[in-house]
């Protein structure tokens, strides 16, 4: 027996947390953007990213790899912490309770390019 | 994503709208009214619509567990909800970005194939009995999109649609 009423009366049936129309929000006039959970976002132009790499290479030479790795590790740890919190809050279950495919989908949607959307 | 109404706002920047534009505006208004009416029907009849689906579904045997049945059904409830909103806003692309793109890998799996197909058929039948022909034509394209993404056997085609 399927308890339909129960399914329908659930508070919400989640969709794509990372849908670009709702994920990125902000105040254009203040120049602030944040995601739907209220975490601040930053938009960096491609040119800046590229020049960061080049300058790093010029400044520290062969140590650039090490610096990038350290930064990446630090950033990734924070990113994952935020991703976990937001996704499990939205879908109402911890990542451990999620099916693999649901987790993968969220990760994929999170990284989907949204430029121009 | 500018709506039709925003187009009017922009067109009227420095002048009164012309009679043809006013007519167009009126048409947009009445189309919006129709869509809102349909949205309300879908919202209020949600239980009725899906009860028919569930009743028919339970007459059949599927290889899926009870939990899977409920899960798949819940996703289809979401499909209709998101379709209804996309229809109301007249922005069909919202269905893809907010639901289908994410849902396709979760739902379009071999073990759910016959269940998906059956729910989709039953939902269609159930809607036909609740909505009038005009309303069906408003919501049908969205359900068709969902079908192509979630039920269709030809996976390469649906990826092309979603991509």
Interface residues (C-beta under 8 A of the other chain):
Chain A: X1 X2 X3 X4 X5 X7 X8 X10 X13 X14 X15 X16 X18 X19 X20 X21 X22 X99 X101 X102 X104 X105 X106 X109 X117
Chain B: X1 X46 X47 X50 X51 X54 X57 X58 X66 X69 X70 X73 X74 X75 X77 X78 X81 X82 X94 X97 X98 X99 X101 X102 X103 X105 X106 X109
